[in-house]
Amino acid sequence: MTHPWRIVLNVCIGCMTFNIQAKENDSSPQNTDETALFTTQVDFGYQRHTGNKDTKSLNFNLQAEYIRGRYRTNGVWKFYRLYKNGDEDKRKSNYELQSDYKIGPKGYLFSSLNGINSKYSAYFKDYTLSAGYGYQLTHTETLTFEIEIGPGYRYQKPNLDEIDDDDLIFPETVQEPIIRTNTNLKWEIIDDLHLLTEVTMVSGKSNTLTTTDISLVTDITQNFATKVTYSRLYHSRVPDGLNKTDTATSINLVFHF
């Protein structure tokens, strides 16, 4: 039987191949004359977790975005080293990859992959693959607001040797269809001060997870900034005795390239 992660990988490769072929076949002057824009960002800092767990972590984030014509691709890799009672407790890597293709002045199609890999946390594997339709309610130099919705697939394999009493996880492998929604707000409140808000909901038969990230970014120079982020995770179904909500607050230094 084909492993779910192979299905995820094959679908993502197929989506990327389709986009590349479409781009090569499009010979219109509009796309030929478009200038490509590639940006990267590096964050590192401190994070405090509260709720079912009271832990601290050092985090490192690498982000990249490529835009050309109708195409936009975003990639994020996040690495966490968690400390509990002064000792290293767990390490975890998160990654996100999304590719968009604009089909109108405000509408676009997207394919998205989110994953977690770790040998030391409650999940060995945690993948979410989705695709669907996105719409830009507004897109200006100071304010961008986008919404997305689409079906997908979720695969989760728990690490039974690492599950603790305070983990929001059931000891079962999850393989199920899901619905994913996402809203993304970027607002330049004043010069050099930005508000970033993202709310993502992934809903399936086993659980519904709602993730909220609110960030305030202050530009110090053209390539350097500080960022304070408040994150909230809400699970609709949790083991007995646990809270449905976990929160985290992080303070990061940000470098733009």
N, C-alpha and C positions, 0 to 999 in steps of 0.2 A: 504494500500500500504506500502511496506517495505521502511523504511527511508533509504536514501543513506548512512548515516554513519553506519547503520547496515550492509549494503552490504560490505562496506569497511572493517569493523571489521571482518566479516565472512571470507572474502577472505584472510585477513592477517593471521587469525587463521588457515585457511586451508593450507596456504603456510608453516607456521611454523610446523604444524602437519606433513605435507609431509616430510619436512626436517628431523624431529626427527625420523619418521618411517624409512626413507631411511638410516639414520645413524645407527639405531638399527639393520636393516637387513643386513648391510654391515659388513661381518665378515673377510674381507681381512686383512692380517697382516699389510699392509701399514697404514690403518686407526687405527688399534688397538694400534699400537706402537706410534702414534702421541701424542705429549704432548700439552695439551691445554694451550692457552695463553689468559689471561684476563687482560685488562688494563683499567684504568679510568683516567679522566682528569676533573679538575674543573677550570673554568675561571670566573673572575669577574672584572668589570672595568667601564669605562666611554665611552659613544658613542655620537657623534654629527651628526645630520641629516640635510642635505641641499637639495635644489631642490624646490619642491612644499611646503615643510615645513621647518622651522628652529627651531628645537627642540633639547633638550638634554635628555639623558636617562642613567640610571644605568642598567647594564645588568649582568646576572648570567647564566652561561652555564655549564651543566653537560653532559659529554660524556663518553661512555663506548664502548669497542670493545672486542669481543670474537672470537678467531680463534682456530679451531681444524680440522686437516686433510683438507678436501675439503670445509669446512664450515667457513664462516665469517659473523658475525652479528655486525652491528653498530647501536648505539642509541644515540640521542642527544636531550636534553631538554633545551630550551632557555627561559629565563624570562626577560621581559623588563618593567621598570617603567619610563615612559616618563614625562618630565617636560617642560612646556611652560610658559614663562613669570614668572619663579620662582615657579610656582605651579604645583602639580601633575596633569597631563592631562589624561593619559591613562595607562592601564596595559595590557600586552599581553604575552601569552605563545605560543611558537612554539615548535613542536616536530618532529623528524625525526627517522624513523626506516627502516633499510635495511638489508636484508638477502641474502647472495650470496652462490652459490654452483658451485665449479669449475668443468668443464667438460673436460678440457684439460690443456696442459702446460700453455696456456695464456688466454683461453676463460672461461667464467663463465655465469651462469644464475642468475638473480637478481629479487627480488620483493621489492618494495619501497613504503613507506607511509610517506607523509608530511602533517602536519596539523597545524592550528591556532585555538585557543580557546580564546575568550575574550568577556566580557560583556561591555567593555568600549571603544572598537575601532570600526572601520567601518565594520568589519565582525564578526558576531556571530560564524560562522563556515566557514572554508576554508580547504578542503581536496583534496589532489591529490594522487591517487593510480596508480602505474604503475608496469610493469614487462617486462623483455626482456633479451637482450644479452649484455654482457660486454666483453671487450678485453683489456688485458694488453700489450701495445706496448713495454714497458720495465718495469722490476721489479728487481732492485738491491738494495744494502744497501744504496746507495746515491741518486738514482733516480727511481721514480715510475710514470708512466703515463698510465692512464686508460681512456677508452671511453665506453659509454653505450648508448643504444637506445632501445626504446620499446613503445608499446601502453599503454594507461591507461584511467583513468576516473577522471574528476574534478567536485567537488561539492562546491559551494560557496553560502552562505546565508548572504546577507548584513544586517547590523544593521541600519535600516532606522532612528532610533532616534539619532544615533551618527554620521551620515555622514555629513562632513563639505564640504565647497566649495573647499578645497584644497586636498580632498581625491581622489585618482585615482581609483574610483569605480563608476559603474553604478548601479542605484537602481533596480536591477533585480537578481533573483535567477538563478544561472548557474548550469546546469546538462548536461555534454557533454563528449564525448570521446576526448582524447588528444593524442599527441605524445610527449614523453619526451626524451631529449638527455642530456648527462652529460659528461663532461671531468674533470679529476682530476689529478693534478700534485703535487708531493711531491719531493723536491730537497734539498739535503744537500749541500749548496754552499761551505761552509768551515766547519770545526769543530765548533759545537755549534751555527750555523746559518742556518736556514731552510727557504725555500720559499714554501708556500702552495698556490695553485691556483685552484679554482673550478668554472666552468661555466656551468650553468644549463638552459636549455630552455624547457618551457612547452607551447605547441602550441595547441589551440583549435579554434572553430568557433568564440567564443566571444572575444578572445584576445590571444596574444602571449607574455609571460613574459620571459625575459632573465635576469638571476641573475648571477653576477660576484663577486667573493670574492677573494681578494689577501691579503695574510698574510705573515708577516715577523716575525719569531720566533727566539728569542735569548735565549739560555740556560744559566742560571746563575749557577745552580747546576744540579745534576742528576734529581732532582724532582721539580725544580722551574725554571720558564722562564717568559719572557715578550713577549707579542704579539701585534703587530700593524696591524690592518686590514682595508682595503679599500673595501667597498661594493658598487655595482652599480646595480640598478634595472631599466630595460627598458620595458615599456609597448607599444605594437604596436597600441593600441587604448585607448584614454583617453578622458574625458569630455572636452568640449570647454574651452579654456583659460588656460589649465594646461600643464605643461611640461611632456614629455614622460619619462624623466629620473629623478630618485632620487638617492642620494648618501649618504653614511654614513661612518664615520671614527671612529674607536674604539681603545682604548688603554687598554689592559687587563693584569692582573697577572694570570699566569697559574701554576697549581699544578698537577703534575703527580703522580699516585699511581700504 
